[in-house]
Amino acid sequence: QVQVVESGGGLVQAGGSLRLSCVVSGEIFSIDVMGWFHQAPGKQRELVAAIANTGTRNYADSVKGRFTISRDNAKNTVYLQMNSLKPEDTGVYYCNARVTGTFSSWGQGTQVTVSS
């Protein structure tokens, strides 16, 4: 099994930046993709950024050009750099690990609030 712990959320003004961190532990060898999910108030959780073991990155259209996902394998940590934040980016951000095709390692999430 894989465990994740997110941190780095907070309150920021529109146009500002935040960097989220996700520390991964457990059966790290079994992970092929790490992802960041966003759950806005009253909405479903959606995948906004992902990074594969190959280094390939993918982003939701809503965050392209503003968010960057990266990883530090030595620290077992995945980051989400969020720039030019908008009020619609508000919500809880979750890190997750894909193992055998399924994202199932949910953490407690970290709250991001963007004020207008």
N, C-alpha and C positions, 0 to 999 in steps of 0.2 A: 504493500500500500504506500501511497504518497500523501504527505501532509504539506500544507502551505500556510504561511502566515503573512498577511498583507499589512502594510503600513504606509504612512506618508500622506494620507488625506488631510483635508483641512478646509478652511474658508479662504477664498481668494476672490479678488475683483475680476470682472470680465476683462479679458486681455492678458491676464496674468498666467503664471506657470506653476506647475507642481510636478514632483517626481514621486511616483509610487514605487514601492519595493515589495518583492515577494520572495521570501526565503523558503526554499524547498527542501524537504527531508524525506527519508524513507527509501523506497525502491526507485531511486532516481534513474537507474539504468533502464527501466521499463518505459520511460517517458519518450514520446516522439515529438510532441508539440506542447508548448506552453502558451496559454492564452490569457488575455485580460477581458473581462466581461463588465458591462455597464448595466445597472438596473436603475432606471429613472423612477421617480415616485409614481406609483400606480401603473407601471408598465412592466413588460416582460424583460427578463435578462437577455442581453444581446452581446455577441462576441464583437469586440471592437479592434482587437489586435492579436496577432498570433506570430510565434516564431518557431520554426521547426529545427530539429537537430542539424539539418543541413545549412541552417542560417537563413533560409527563405523566410521572408516576412510578408504578412498580409494584413490589410487594414480595411475596416468598414469605410464606406464612402464618407460618412459623417465626420471622420477624424483624419482622413488622408491629408498629409501636408502639415498637420498640427501635432499629431502624436507620433512618438517613436518608441518601439519596443526593442529592448536589448537584453543581453544576458551576460552574466559573469560566471562562467562555469567553476572557477576556483572558489567562488563564494556561494555557489548553489543559489544564486539570486537572479531574478528576472525583474527588469525595471520597465516602467511606463513613463516616459517623459511627455508631459502634456503642456503644450504651449498654446497661446492665443485662445485661452479658455472662454467658453460661452456659457450663458446661464443654462442652456439645454444640456450641458455636460454634467450638470448636477445629478447626484445619485450615489449609489454604493457601487464601488468597484471591487470586483472579485478576480482573484488569480486562480487558475486551474491548470491541471496537467492532463494531457490526453494519453491514456494508456489503452492499448488494444482498441483504438477507435472511439473511445468514450471519454468525455470530460466528466470525471466523477469525484475529484478531490477538491471539494469546495472549502474555502476558509471562511473566516468570519466577516471578511470584507472590510473596506475602509471608506469612510464617508467623504465625498467631495462636494462642496457647496460653492457655487460660483454666483456672486452677487452682481446685479446689473448696475 
